Amino acid sequence: MCGIIAYIGSKSVESVILVCLTRLEYRGYDSAGIAVLNNGELQVRKAVGKIKELEMHLQAHPVTGNIGIGHTRWATHGEANQINAHPHTDSQKNLAVAHNGIIENYYELRHEMLGKGYVFHSETDTEVIPYLIEDKMKEGASIEDALHHSISRLKGRYAFVLISDRQDKKLFFACDGSPLIYAKGENDVFLSSDIPAVVPLAKENYYIRSGEWGWIKDDGELVLFDKKKSPKTYETHQIKIEAKDTEKNNFPHFMLKEIFEQPKIIRSIIEKRICLDEAKVLFPEKESDNSYLGRLSRIVLISAGTSWHAALVGKHYLENIAKITTEVDISSEFRYRNPIVSGDTKVLAISQSGETADTLASIYEAKAKFLRVIAFVNNTYSTIAREANAYVDLLAGPEIGVASTKAYTAQVLHLILYASFLSEIRWVSKKEERKKLYSEIKKLPEQIEEILSQADIIKQWACDFKQSKDFVFLGRGLNHATALEGALKLKELSYIHASGYAGGEFKHGPIALITDQVPVVCIATKCETYEKMLSNIEEVKARKGKIITISSKGDEKTAKLADYNFSIPECIPLLSPILNVIPLQLLSYYVSVERGCQPDQPRNLAKSVTVE
Ligand code: G6P
Protein backbone atom coordinates (compact mmCIF):
# COMPACT_ATOMS: atom_id res chain seq x y z
CA MET A 1 0.00 0.00 0.00
CA CYS A 2 1.98 2.92 -1.38
CA GLY A 3 5.49 2.19 -2.54
CA ILE A 4 8.41 4.39 -1.60
CA ILE A 5 11.89 4.50 -3.04
CA ALA A 6 14.97 6.63 -2.47
CA TYR A 7 18.21 6.50 -4.43
CA ILE A 8 21.76 7.80 -4.28
CA GLY A 9 24.15 6.63 -6.97
CA SER A 10 26.07 7.18 -10.11
CA LYS A 11 23.13 6.64 -12.47
CA SER A 12 20.47 9.05 -13.58
CA VAL A 13 18.19 9.26 -10.57
CA GLU A 14 15.11 9.87 -12.70
CA SER A 15 15.45 6.67 -14.71
CA VAL A 16 16.41 4.50 -11.72
CA ILE A 17 13.47 5.77 -9.67
CA LEU A 18 11.05 5.25 -12.56
CA VAL A 19 12.13 1.61 -12.95
CA CYS A 20 11.84 1.01 -9.21
CA LEU A 21 8.43 2.70 -9.04
CA THR A 22 7.16 0.53 -11.89
CA ARG A 23 8.13 -2.51 -9.85
CA LEU A 24 6.48 -1.06 -6.75
CA GLU A 25 3.32 -0.22 -8.67
CA TYR A 26 1.54 -3.29 -7.28
CA ARG A 27 1.45 -1.42 -3.94
CA GLY A 28 -0.80 1.30 -5.35
CA TYR A 29 -1.34 3.09 -8.64
CA ASP A 30 -3.55 6.11 -7.94
CA SER A 31 -0.77 8.64 -8.54
CA ALA A 32 3.01 8.84 -8.57
CA GLY A 33 5.70 11.40 -7.97
CA ILE A 34 9.41 12.04 -7.76
CA ALA A 35 11.64 14.62 -6.06
CA VAL A 36 15.28 15.11 -7.04
CA LEU A 37 18.12 17.26 -5.76
CA ASN A 38 20.34 18.86 -8.36
CA ASN A 39 23.18 21.02 -7.05
CA GLY A 40 21.10 22.00 -4.06
CA GLU A 41 17.93 22.66 -6.05
CA LEU A 42 14.80 20.62 -5.20
CA GLN A 43 12.69 19.54 -8.19
CA VAL A 44 9.33 17.83 -7.71
CA ARG A 45 7.15 16.21 -10.39
CA LYS A 46 3.81 14.43 -9.88
CA ALA A 47 1.14 12.81 -12.05
CA VAL A 48 -2.25 11.21 -11.45
CA GLY A 49 -2.56 7.56 -12.44
CA LYS A 50 0.08 4.98 -13.15
CA ILE A 51 3.85 5.37 -13.42
CA LYS A 52 3.47 5.68 -17.20
CA GLU A 53 1.72 9.04 -16.63
CA LEU A 54 4.61 10.24 -14.48
CA GLU A 55 7.06 9.08 -17.12
CA MET A 56 5.25 11.13 -19.77
CA HIS A 57 5.14 14.15 -17.46
CA LEU A 58 8.88 13.82 -16.89
CA GLN A 59 9.52 13.75 -20.63
CA ALA A 60 7.87 17.17 -20.88
CA HIS A 61 9.37 18.44 -17.58
CA PRO A 62 12.63 16.57 -17.01
CA VAL A 63 14.64 16.50 -13.78
CA THR A 64 18.31 15.66 -13.28
CA GLY A 65 20.46 14.73 -10.31
CA ASN A 66 21.71 11.67 -8.52
CA ILE A 67 19.85 11.76 -5.25
CA GLY A 68 16.09 11.50 -5.16
CA ILE A 69 12.92 9.95 -3.81
CA GLY A 70 9.81 8.48 -5.47
CA HIS A 71 6.33 7.37 -4.49
CA THR A 72 3.45 5.37 -5.95
CA ARG A 73 0.19 5.98 -4.09
CA TRP A 74 -2.80 4.00 -2.90
CA ALA A 75 -5.05 6.79 -1.68
CA THR A 76 -6.07 6.80 1.98
CA HIS A 77 -6.52 10.47 2.92
CA GLY A 78 -7.71 12.54 0.00
CA GLU A 79 -8.72 11.57 -3.51
CA ALA A 80 -6.30 10.54 -6.23
CA ASN A 81 -5.34 13.92 -7.67
CA GLN A 82 -2.11 15.74 -8.37
CA ILE A 83 -2.17 17.84 -5.18
CA ASN A 84 -2.52 14.77 -2.97
CA ALA A 85 0.21 12.90 -4.84
CA HIS A 86 3.56 12.52 -3.01
CA PRO A 87 6.25 13.77 -2.48
CA HIS A 88 4.97 16.56 -0.22
CA THR A 89 7.09 19.59 0.57
CA ASP A 90 7.41 22.12 3.39
CA SER A 91 6.08 25.63 2.86
CA GLN A 92 9.40 26.91 1.50
CA LYS A 93 9.85 23.89 -0.81
CA ASN A 94 13.18 23.09 0.79
CA LEU A 95 12.41 19.49 1.64
CA ALA A 96 10.29 16.69 0.18
CA VAL A 97 8.76 13.62 1.83
CA ALA A 98 7.40 10.35 0.37
CA HIS A 99 5.41 8.34 2.91
CA ASN A 100 3.79 4.92 3.26
CA GLY A 101 1.36 4.25 6.12
CA ILE A 102 -0.99 6.42 8.13
CA ILE A 103 -0.24 9.23 10.58
CA GLU A 104 -3.14 8.59 12.91
CA ASN A 105 -2.83 11.87 14.83
CA TYR A 106 -2.51 13.97 11.68
CA TYR A 107 -5.73 15.85 12.43
CA GLU A 108 -4.43 17.22 15.74
CA LEU A 109 -1.02 17.97 14.24
CA ARG A 110 -2.61 19.71 11.27
CA HIS A 111 -4.62 21.96 13.59
CA GLU A 112 -1.54 22.76 15.61
CA MET A 113 0.35 23.74 12.44
CA LEU A 114 -2.61 25.71 11.08
CA GLY A 115 -2.55 27.65 14.34
CA LYS A 116 1.07 28.51 13.63
CA GLY A 117 0.14 29.92 10.23
CA TYR A 118 1.08 26.99 7.97
CA VAL A 119 -1.11 26.57 4.90
CA PHE A 120 -1.97 23.03 3.88
CA HIS A 121 -2.43 22.29 0.21
CA SER A 122 -3.35 18.61 0.22
CA GLU A 123 -5.89 16.51 2.13
CA THR A 124 -3.21 13.97 3.06
CA ASP A 125 -2.01 12.94 6.50
CA THR A 126 1.54 13.10 5.11
CA GLU A 127 1.76 16.87 4.71
CA VAL A 128 2.17 17.37 8.48
CA ILE A 129 5.59 15.71 8.33
CA PRO A 130 7.47 18.33 6.26
CA TYR A 131 5.75 21.11 8.23
CA LEU A 132 6.73 19.62 11.60
CA ILE A 133 10.35 19.43 10.41
CA GLU A 134 10.29 22.92 8.94
CA ASP A 135 8.84 24.31 12.14
CA LYS A 136 11.59 22.81 14.29
CA MET A 137 14.26 24.01 11.89
CA LYS A 138 12.84 27.53 12.13
CA GLU A 139 13.66 27.33 15.86
CA GLY A 140 17.26 26.71 14.87
CA ALA A 141 17.40 22.89 14.97
CA SER A 142 19.51 20.99 12.46
CA ILE A 143 17.56 18.87 10.00
CA GLU A 144 18.73 15.75 11.86
CA ASP A 145 17.39 17.07 15.20
CA ALA A 146 14.22 18.36 13.57
CA LEU A 147 13.59 14.92 12.04
CA HIS A 148 14.15 13.22 15.39
CA HIS A 149 11.82 15.64 17.15
CA SER A 150 9.14 15.29 14.49
CA ILE A 151 8.98 11.51 14.61
CA SER A 152 8.50 11.70 18.37
CA ARG A 153 5.25 13.57 17.57
CA LEU A 154 3.88 11.03 15.07
CA LYS A 155 1.40 8.27 15.94
CA GLY A 156 0.44 5.45 13.59
CA ARG A 157 2.37 3.25 11.19
CA TYR A 158 4.74 4.81 8.75
CA ALA A 159 7.88 4.65 6.70
CA PHE A 160 9.03 7.78 4.96
CA VAL A 161 12.01 9.07 3.02
CA LEU A 162 13.07 12.67 2.84
CA ILE A 163 15.49 14.87 0.93
CA SER A 164 16.39 18.48 1.64
CA ASP A 165 18.27 21.16 -0.24
CA ARG A 166 19.98 22.03 3.07
CA GLN A 167 21.73 18.65 3.10
CA ASP A 168 21.93 17.67 -0.53
CA LYS A 169 24.20 14.68 0.02
CA LYS A 170 22.00 12.78 2.47
CA LEU A 171 18.86 10.69 2.20
CA PHE A 172 16.85 10.81 5.43
CA PHE A 173 14.32 8.24 6.59
CA ALA A 174 12.19 7.06 9.50
CA CYS A 175 10.30 3.82 9.97
CA ASP A 176 7.66 2.65 12.41
CA GLY A 177 5.51 -0.29 11.45
CA SER A 178 5.63 0.02 7.64
CA PRO A 179 8.31 -1.74 5.60
CA LEU A 180 11.51 0.04 4.58
CA ILE A 181 14.66 -1.64 3.37
CA TYR A 182 18.18 -0.31 2.98
CA ALA A 183 19.74 -1.98 -0.06
CA LYS A 184 23.06 -1.42 -1.75
CA GLY A 185 25.08 -2.56 -4.71
CA GLU A 186 28.47 -1.51 -6.05
CA ASN A 187 27.59 2.09 -6.88
CA ASP A 188 23.94 2.31 -5.96
CA VAL A 189 22.19 2.74 -2.63
CA PHE A 190 18.44 2.54 -2.05
CA LEU A 191 15.71 2.79 0.51
CA SER A 192 12.74 0.81 -0.74
CA SER A 193 9.40 -0.65 0.34
CA ASP A 194 10.51 -4.02 -0.99
CA ILE A 195 13.45 -5.90 -2.44
CA PRO A 196 12.25 -6.95 -5.93
CA ALA A 197 12.10 -3.22 -6.81
CA VAL A 198 15.87 -2.83 -6.50
CA VAL A 199 17.34 -6.02 -8.00
CA PRO A 200 19.71 -6.54 -9.78
CA LEU A 201 21.44 -3.25 -8.84
CA ALA A 202 21.26 -3.97 -5.11
CA LYS A 203 23.20 -6.96 -3.81
CA GLU A 204 22.74 -6.75 -0.03
CA ASN A 205 20.11 -5.39 2.28
CA TYR A 206 19.09 -4.52 5.81
CA TYR A 207 15.42 -4.40 6.90
CA ILE A 208 15.00 -1.22 8.89
CA ARG A 209 13.30 -2.01 12.20
CA SER A 210 10.32 -0.21 13.69
CA GLY A 211 11.47 2.87 15.58
CA GLU A 212 14.69 3.25 13.61
CA TRP A 213 15.53 6.42 11.72
CA GLY A 214 18.61 8.08 10.30
CA TRP A 215 20.18 8.87 6.97
CA ILE A 216 22.33 7.50 4.18
CA LYS A 217 25.45 9.43 3.23
CA ASP A 218 26.45 9.84 -0.40
CA ASP A 219 29.18 7.21 0.08
CA GLY A 220 26.36 4.75 0.88
CA GLU A 221 26.98 4.47 4.61
CA LEU A 222 23.83 3.98 6.68
CA VAL A 223 23.67 6.00 9.89
CA LEU A 224 21.08 4.49 12.16
CA PHE A 225 19.46 5.55 15.44
CA ASP A 226 16.71 4.32 17.72
CA LYS A 227 13.85 6.52 18.94
CA LYS A 228 15.97 7.79 21.85
CA LYS A 229 18.65 8.84 19.39
CA SER A 230 21.12 6.18 20.51
CA PRO A 231 23.25 4.99 17.56
CA LYS A 232 22.43 1.48 16.32
CA THR A 233 24.48 -1.06 14.48
CA TYR A 234 23.17 -3.22 11.67
CA GLU A 235 24.19 -6.17 9.56
CA THR A 236 23.38 -6.53 5.86
CA HIS A 237 22.37 -9.81 4.20
CA GLN A 238 22.89 -10.95 0.68
CA ILE A 239 19.85 -10.52 -1.57
CA LYS A 240 18.77 -13.89 -2.94
CA ILE A 241 16.02 -12.76 -5.34
CA GLU A 242 17.13 -12.78 -8.96
CA ALA A 243 16.02 -10.33 -11.63
CA LYS A 244 14.24 -13.13 -13.58
CA ASP A 245 11.97 -13.75 -10.56
CA THR A 246 10.59 -10.26 -10.96
CA GLU A 247 10.03 -10.32 -14.73
CA LYS A 248 7.12 -11.56 -16.83
CA ASN A 249 9.28 -13.98 -18.83
CA ASN A 250 7.21 -13.89 -22.05
CA PHE A 251 3.85 -14.05 -20.28
CA PRO A 252 1.52 -11.13 -21.04
CA HIS A 253 0.82 -10.60 -17.34
CA PHE A 254 2.44 -11.50 -14.03
CA MET A 255 -0.78 -13.16 -12.95
CA LEU A 256 -0.68 -15.67 -15.80
CA LYS A 257 3.02 -16.30 -15.21
CA GLU A 258 2.32 -16.92 -11.52
CA ILE A 259 -0.59 -19.28 -12.26
CA PHE A 260 1.70 -21.30 -14.53
CA GLU A 261 4.49 -21.32 -11.94
CA GLN A 262 2.39 -23.36 -9.53
CA PRO A 263 3.61 -26.85 -10.53
CA LYS A 264 7.23 -25.75 -10.04
CA ILE A 265 6.51 -24.15 -6.69
CA ILE A 266 4.46 -27.03 -5.34
CA ARG A 267 7.25 -29.39 -6.47
CA SER A 268 9.91 -27.40 -4.66
CA ILE A 269 7.82 -27.19 -1.48
CA ILE A 270 7.40 -30.97 -1.58
CA GLU A 271 11.14 -31.47 -2.09
CA LYS A 272 11.99 -29.15 0.74
CA ARG A 273 9.37 -30.25 3.26
CA ILE A 274 8.53 -33.93 2.75
CA CYS A 275 10.69 -36.87 3.74
CA LEU A 276 8.61 -39.74 2.35
CA ASP A 277 10.72 -42.64 3.69
CA GLU A 278 10.41 -41.44 7.26
CA ALA A 279 6.85 -40.17 6.75
CA LYS A 280 7.96 -36.83 8.12
CA VAL A 281 7.37 -33.20 7.27
CA LEU A 282 10.30 -30.88 7.81
CA PHE A 283 9.79 -27.42 9.22
CA PRO A 284 13.32 -26.30 10.00
CA GLU A 285 12.00 -22.80 10.87
CA LYS A 286 9.48 -24.12 13.44
CA GLU A 287 9.62 -23.55 17.16
CA SER A 288 11.88 -26.02 18.89
CA ASP A 289 9.43 -26.74 21.72
CA ASN A 290 7.53 -29.74 20.41
CA SER A 291 6.12 -30.64 23.81
CA TYR A 292 4.27 -27.33 23.81
CA LEU A 293 2.78 -28.17 20.40
CA GLY A 294 1.66 -31.52 21.80
CA ARG A 295 -0.26 -29.77 24.59
CA LEU A 296 -2.09 -27.30 22.37
CA SER A 297 -5.85 -27.38 22.75
CA ARG A 298 -6.87 -24.76 20.20
CA ILE A 299 -5.56 -22.97 17.15
CA VAL A 300 -6.88 -19.64 15.91
CA LEU A 301 -6.12 -18.86 12.29
CA ILE A 302 -6.02 -15.17 11.44
CA SER A 303 -5.65 -13.67 7.97
CA ALA A 304 -7.22 -11.41 5.36
CA GLY A 305 -8.44 -11.65 1.76
CA THR A 306 -7.27 -14.68 -0.15
CA SER A 307 -5.18 -15.76 2.85
CA TRP A 308 -8.42 -15.95 4.83
CA HIS A 309 -9.74 -18.43 2.28
CA ALA A 310 -6.59 -20.52 2.78
CA ALA A 311 -7.30 -20.39 6.52
CA LEU A 312 -10.83 -21.73 5.96
CA VAL A 313 -9.31 -24.75 4.21
CA GLY A 314 -6.69 -24.97 6.97
CA LYS A 315 -9.38 -25.35 9.63
CA HIS A 316 -10.51 -28.59 7.96
CA TYR A 317 -6.92 -29.85 7.89
CA LEU A 318 -6.13 -28.97 11.49
CA GLU A 319 -9.34 -30.50 12.78
CA ASN A 320 -9.37 -33.61 10.57
CA ILE A 321 -5.68 -34.42 10.55
CA ALA A 322 -4.21 -32.89 13.72
CA LYS A 323 -7.46 -33.21 15.73
CA ILE A 324 -7.17 -29.71 17.18
CA THR A 325 -10.13 -27.42 17.69
CA THR A 326 -9.56 -24.64 15.19
CA GLU A 327 -11.18 -21.28 14.70
CA VAL A 328 -10.78 -18.96 11.77
CA ASP A 329 -10.93 -15.22 12.22
CA ILE A 330 -10.62 -12.34 9.80
CA SER A 331 -7.65 -10.34 11.11
CA SER A 332 -9.55 -7.07 11.33
CA GLU A 333 -12.27 -8.78 13.39
CA PHE A 334 -10.02 -10.73 15.75
CA ARG A 335 -8.24 -7.55 16.71
CA TYR A 336 -11.36 -5.79 17.96
CA ARG A 337 -13.52 -8.53 19.39
CA ASN A 338 -11.46 -9.09 22.54
CA PRO A 339 -11.34 -12.87 21.98
CA ILE A 340 -11.39 -15.22 24.94
CA VAL A 341 -8.19 -17.21 24.85
CA SER A 342 -6.07 -19.29 27.16
CA GLY A 343 -2.41 -20.24 27.27
CA ASP A 344 -2.82 -23.46 25.33
CA THR A 345 -4.23 -21.56 22.33
CA LYS A 346 -1.87 -20.91 19.48
CA VAL A 347 -2.39 -18.23 16.85
CA LEU A 348 -1.41 -19.01 13.29
CA ALA A 349 -1.26 -15.90 11.12
CA ILE A 350 -1.26 -16.34 7.35
CA SER A 351 -0.04 -13.57 5.03
CA GLN A 352 1.64 -13.73 1.66
CA SER A 353 3.09 -10.22 1.98
CA GLY A 354 3.86 -10.43 5.68
CA GLU A 355 2.88 -6.76 5.89
CA THR A 356 -0.94 -6.71 6.11
CA ALA A 357 -1.70 -4.14 8.81
CA ASP A 358 -4.82 -5.91 10.10
CA THR A 359 -2.98 -9.20 10.50
CA LEU A 360 -0.06 -7.48 12.18
CA ALA A 361 -2.42 -5.71 14.59
CA SER A 362 -4.00 -9.10 15.42
CA ILE A 363 -0.57 -10.50 16.15
CA TYR A 364 0.09 -7.68 18.60
CA GLU A 365 -3.32 -8.33 20.17
CA ALA A 366 -2.53 -12.05 20.51
CA LYS A 367 0.89 -11.38 21.98
CA ALA A 368 -0.62 -8.91 24.43
CA LYS A 369 -2.74 -11.85 25.62
CA PHE A 370 0.46 -13.91 26.01
CA LEU A 371 -0.37 -16.22 23.12
CA ARG A 372 2.32 -17.76 20.95
CA VAL A 373 2.07 -16.77 17.31
CA ILE A 374 3.41 -18.60 14.29
CA ALA A 375 3.24 -16.81 10.93
CA PHE A 376 3.02 -18.41 7.49
CA VAL A 377 4.55 -15.78 5.23
CA ASN A 378 5.92 -15.54 1.73
CA ASN A 379 8.43 -12.89 2.79
CA THR A 380 10.55 -14.06 5.67
CA TYR A 381 12.04 -10.60 6.17
CA SER A 382 8.61 -9.04 6.56
CA THR A 383 7.30 -7.30 9.66
CA ILE A 384 4.89 -10.18 10.41
CA ALA A 385 7.73 -12.72 10.22
CA ARG A 386 9.73 -10.61 12.66
CA GLU A 387 6.90 -9.90 15.07
CA ALA A 388 5.60 -13.49 15.32
CA ASN A 389 7.30 -15.92 17.71
CA ALA A 390 8.14 -18.16 14.77
CA TYR A 391 7.49 -18.24 11.05
CA VAL A 392 7.15 -20.70 8.20
CA ASP A 393 8.38 -19.69 4.75
CA LEU A 394 5.68 -20.33 2.12
CA LEU A 395 8.39 -20.70 -0.55
CA ALA A 396 6.25 -19.32 -3.39
CA GLY A 397 8.82 -16.78 -4.64
CA PRO A 398 7.96 -13.14 -5.32
CA GLU A 399 4.31 -12.69 -6.28
CA ILE A 400 3.81 -9.48 -8.26
CA GLY A 401 0.23 -9.82 -9.58
CA VAL A 402 -2.06 -8.07 -7.13
CA ALA A 403 -4.43 -11.05 -7.03
CA SER A 404 -2.79 -13.86 -5.11
CA THR A 405 -2.54 -17.20 -6.95
CA LYS A 406 0.65 -19.18 -6.34
CA ALA A 407 0.91 -17.86 -2.78
CA TYR A 408 -2.61 -19.21 -2.12
CA THR A 409 -1.86 -22.75 -3.26
CA ALA A 410 1.43 -22.60 -1.33
CA GLN A 411 -0.52 -21.55 1.78
CA VAL A 412 -3.03 -24.38 1.43
CA LEU A 413 -0.26 -26.93 0.87
CA HIS A 414 1.68 -25.67 3.89
CA LEU A 415 -1.45 -25.87 6.03
CA ILE A 416 -2.00 -29.55 5.23
CA LEU A 417 1.69 -30.24 5.83
CA TYR A 418 1.59 -28.39 9.14
CA ALA A 419 -1.55 -30.27 10.20
CA SER A 420 0.22 -33.51 9.40
CA PHE A 421 3.35 -32.37 11.23
CA LEU A 422 1.24 -31.63 14.33
CA SER A 423 -0.58 -34.96 13.99
CA GLU A 424 2.72 -36.78 14.43
CA ILE A 425 3.73 -34.73 17.47
CA ARG A 426 0.29 -35.25 18.99
CA TRP A 427 0.31 -38.99 18.22
CA VAL A 428 -2.96 -38.83 16.33
CA SER A 429 -1.71 -40.20 13.02
CA LYS A 430 0.02 -43.39 11.98
CA LYS A 431 3.18 -43.47 9.93
CA GLU A 432 1.38 -45.35 7.15
CA GLU A 433 -1.41 -42.77 7.00
CA ARG A 434 1.10 -39.96 6.69
CA LYS A 435 3.04 -41.86 4.03
CA LYS A 436 -0.13 -42.30 2.02
CA LEU A 437 -0.98 -38.62 2.30
CA TYR A 438 2.52 -37.57 1.23
CA SER A 439 2.45 -39.89 -1.80
CA GLU A 440 -0.81 -38.25 -2.86
CA ILE A 441 0.69 -34.79 -2.33
CA LYS A 442 3.61 -35.78 -4.54
CA LYS A 443 1.21 -36.19 -7.46
CA LEU A 444 0.07 -32.55 -7.26
CA PRO A 445 2.65 -30.91 -9.57
CA GLU A 446 1.81 -33.23 -12.47
CA GLN A 447 -1.90 -32.89 -11.81
CA ILE A 448 -1.62 -29.09 -11.89
CA GLU A 449 0.37 -29.36 -15.13
CA GLU A 450 -2.45 -31.42 -16.60
CA ILE A 451 -5.00 -28.74 -15.63
CA LEU A 452 -2.84 -25.95 -17.04
CA SER A 453 -2.40 -27.84 -20.32
CA GLN A 454 -6.14 -27.34 -20.82
CA ALA A 455 -6.14 -23.61 -20.05
CA ASP A 456 -7.50 -22.91 -23.54
CA ILE A 457 -10.84 -24.49 -22.60
CA ILE A 458 -11.30 -21.81 -19.95
CA LYS A 459 -10.01 -19.11 -22.29
CA GLN A 460 -12.86 -19.96 -24.67
CA TRP A 461 -15.43 -19.83 -21.87
CA ALA A 462 -14.24 -16.33 -21.04
CA CYS A 463 -15.61 -15.02 -24.36
CA ASP A 464 -19.07 -16.36 -23.42
CA PHE A 465 -19.04 -14.78 -19.95
CA LYS A 466 -17.48 -11.41 -20.59
CA GLN A 467 -20.90 -9.69 -20.63
CA SER A 468 -22.23 -11.41 -17.50
CA LYS A 469 -23.34 -9.11 -14.72
CA ASP A 470 -23.50 -11.60 -11.84
CA PHE A 471 -21.81 -14.88 -11.04
CA VAL A 472 -22.50 -17.40 -8.28
CA PHE A 473 -19.95 -19.91 -6.98
CA LEU A 474 -21.06 -22.92 -4.94
CA GLY A 475 -18.94 -25.35 -2.99
CA ARG A 476 -19.23 -27.50 0.11
CA GLY A 477 -16.88 -28.60 2.88
CA LEU A 478 -13.27 -27.95 1.95
CA ASN A 479 -14.40 -26.40 -1.30
CA HIS A 480 -16.68 -23.82 0.25
CA ALA A 481 -13.47 -21.78 0.57
CA THR A 482 -12.68 -22.55 -3.10
CA ALA A 483 -16.07 -21.08 -4.05
CA LEU A 484 -15.34 -17.95 -2.00
CA GLU A 485 -11.90 -17.64 -3.58
CA GLY A 486 -13.27 -18.15 -7.12
CA ALA A 487 -15.85 -15.39 -6.53
CA LEU A 488 -13.29 -13.01 -5.00
CA LYS A 489 -10.88 -13.51 -7.87
CA LEU A 490 -13.55 -12.88 -10.50
CA LYS A 491 -14.95 -9.75 -8.89
CA GLU A 492 -11.60 -8.17 -8.07
CA LEU A 493 -10.16 -8.77 -11.55
CA SER A 494 -13.10 -8.26 -13.88
CA TYR A 495 -15.49 -6.12 -11.76
CA ILE A 496 -18.34 -8.58 -12.34
CA HIS A 497 -20.41 -9.01 -9.22
CA ALA A 498 -19.73 -12.51 -7.86
CA SER A 499 -20.62 -14.27 -4.62
CA GLY A 500 -19.52 -17.59 -3.20
CA TYR A 501 -21.82 -19.69 -1.03
CA ALA A 502 -21.77 -22.96 0.86
CA GLY A 503 -23.92 -25.27 -1.29
CA GLY A 504 -26.21 -26.02 1.65
CA GLU A 505 -26.93 -22.32 2.21
CA PHE A 506 -27.89 -21.76 -1.42
CA LYS A 507 -31.57 -22.60 -0.88
CA HIS A 508 -31.77 -20.18 2.06
CA GLY A 509 -31.74 -17.05 -0.09
CA PRO A 510 -29.11 -16.92 -2.84
CA ILE A 511 -31.19 -19.20 -5.07
CA ALA A 512 -33.45 -16.17 -5.63
CA LEU A 513 -30.64 -14.70 -7.77
CA ILE A 514 -30.82 -17.43 -10.39
CA THR A 515 -32.08 -16.57 -13.86
CA ASP A 516 -31.00 -17.77 -17.30
CA GLN A 517 -28.49 -14.88 -17.29
CA VAL A 518 -26.59 -16.04 -14.21
CA PRO A 519 -23.65 -18.43 -14.54
CA VAL A 520 -23.29 -20.69 -11.50
CA VAL A 521 -19.92 -22.33 -10.92
CA CYS A 522 -20.46 -25.58 -9.03
CA ILE A 523 -17.43 -27.25 -7.50
CA ALA A 524 -18.47 -30.87 -7.65
CA THR A 525 -15.36 -33.01 -7.44
CA LYS A 526 -15.64 -36.42 -5.73
CA CYS A 527 -15.89 -36.17 -1.94
CA GLU A 528 -18.42 -36.96 0.78
CA THR A 529 -20.67 -34.04 -0.24
CA TYR A 530 -20.56 -34.87 -3.94
CA GLU A 531 -24.19 -36.10 -4.09
CA LYS A 532 -25.33 -32.96 -2.30
CA MET A 533 -23.55 -30.81 -4.89
CA LEU A 534 -25.38 -32.71 -7.61
CA SER A 535 -28.63 -31.66 -5.93
CA ASN A 536 -27.43 -28.03 -6.05
CA ILE A 537 -26.72 -28.42 -9.75
CA GLU A 538 -30.21 -29.80 -10.36
CA GLU A 539 -31.71 -26.87 -8.42
CA VAL A 540 -29.87 -24.40 -10.64
CA LYS A 541 -30.83 -26.33 -13.78
CA ALA A 542 -34.49 -26.26 -12.77
CA ARG A 543 -34.26 -22.46 -12.71
CA LYS A 544 -32.41 -22.23 -16.02
CA GLY A 545 -29.15 -20.89 -14.58
CA LYS A 546 -26.04 -21.51 -16.68
CA ILE A 547 -24.14 -24.36 -15.08
CA ILE A 548 -20.36 -24.46 -14.99
CA THR A 549 -18.96 -27.47 -13.20
CA ILE A 550 -15.56 -28.33 -11.86
CA SER A 551 -15.79 -32.12 -11.68
CA SER A 552 -13.55 -35.13 -11.24
CA LYS A 553 -12.08 -36.69 -14.37
CA GLY A 554 -14.31 -39.51 -15.60
CA ASP A 555 -17.45 -38.19 -13.90
CA GLU A 556 -19.82 -38.31 -16.90
CA LYS A 557 -22.89 -37.69 -14.76
CA THR A 558 -21.79 -34.21 -13.68
CA ALA A 559 -20.38 -33.34 -17.09
CA LYS A 560 -23.75 -34.16 -18.69
CA LEU A 561 -25.66 -31.90 -16.31
CA ALA A 562 -23.37 -28.97 -17.04
CA ASP A 563 -23.41 -26.35 -19.79
CA TYR A 564 -19.66 -26.01 -19.31
CA ASN A 565 -17.54 -28.65 -17.58
CA PHE A 566 -13.88 -28.73 -16.61
CA SER A 567 -12.39 -32.03 -15.42
CA ILE A 568 -9.87 -32.20 -12.60
CA PRO A 569 -7.46 -35.16 -12.26
CA GLU A 570 -8.66 -37.53 -9.60
CA CYS A 571 -7.21 -36.82 -6.16
CA ILE A 572 -8.03 -37.46 -2.54
CA PRO A 573 -10.72 -34.97 -1.38
CA LEU A 574 -8.31 -33.34 1.10
CA LEU A 575 -6.17 -32.11 -1.78
CA SER A 576 -9.02 -31.00 -4.02
CA PRO A 577 -8.91 -27.31 -2.93
CA ILE A 578 -5.41 -27.04 -4.41
CA LEU A 579 -6.48 -28.40 -7.80
CA ASN A 580 -10.01 -26.99 -7.99
CA VAL A 581 -8.89 -23.39 -7.56
CA ILE A 582 -6.62 -23.46 -10.63
CA PRO A 583 -9.41 -23.35 -13.28
CA LEU A 584 -11.08 -20.61 -11.24
CA GLN A 585 -7.87 -18.56 -11.25
CA LEU A 586 -7.72 -19.03 -15.03
CA LEU A 587 -11.39 -18.10 -15.41
CA SER A 588 -10.96 -14.81 -13.54
CA TYR A 589 -7.79 -14.03 -15.48
CA TYR A 590 -9.25 -14.67 -18.94
CA VAL A 591 -12.58 -12.93 -18.22
CA SER A 592 -10.62 -9.91 -16.99
CA VAL A 593 -8.53 -9.83 -20.18
CA GLU A 594 -11.65 -10.29 -22.36
CA ARG A 595 -13.28 -7.32 -20.64
CA GLY A 596 -10.24 -5.15 -21.24
CA CYS A 597 -9.37 -4.92 -17.52
CA GLN A 598 -5.85 -5.04 -16.13
CA PRO A 599 -5.48 -8.31 -14.21
CA ASP A 600 -2.13 -7.39 -12.67
CA GLN A 601 -3.42 -4.13 -11.26
CA PRO A 602 -7.17 -4.15 -10.64
CA ARG A 603 -8.71 -0.79 -9.83
CA ASN A 604 -8.72 0.43 -6.22
CA LEU A 605 -6.64 -2.50 -4.97
CA ALA A 606 -3.12 -2.93 -3.70
CA LYS A 607 -1.17 -6.07 -3.01
CA SER A 608 0.28 -5.11 0.31
CA VAL A 609 -2.35 -3.50 2.52
CA THR A 610 -0.35 -1.70 5.18
CA VAL A 611 -3.22 0.35 6.57
CA GLU A 612 -5.99 -0.86 8.86
C1 G6P B 1 -4.79 -7.67 -0.45
C2 G6P B 1 -4.39 -8.44 -1.70
C3 G6P B 1 -4.90 -9.88 -1.62
C4 G6P B 1 -4.45 -10.54 -0.32
C5 G6P B 1 -4.84 -9.70 0.91
C6 G6P B 1 -4.19 -10.24 2.17
O1 G6P B 1 -6.16 -7.45 -0.43
O2 G6P B 1 -4.89 -7.80 -2.84
O3 G6P B 1 -4.41 -10.61 -2.72
O4 G6P B 1 -5.03 -11.80 -0.23
O5 G6P B 1 -4.38 -8.36 0.73
O6 G6P B 1 -2.82 -10.10 2.05
P1 G6P B 1 -1.72 -10.97 2.75
O7 G6P B 1 -0.43 -10.40 2.25
O8 G6P B 1 -1.87 -10.74 4.23
O9 G6P B 1 -1.92 -12.38 2.38
Residues whose N, C-alpha, C, O or C-beta is under 5 A from the ligand:
A	BS01	G6P	A304 G305 T306 S307 I350 S351 Q352 S353 G354 T356 V402 A403 S404 A606 K607 V609
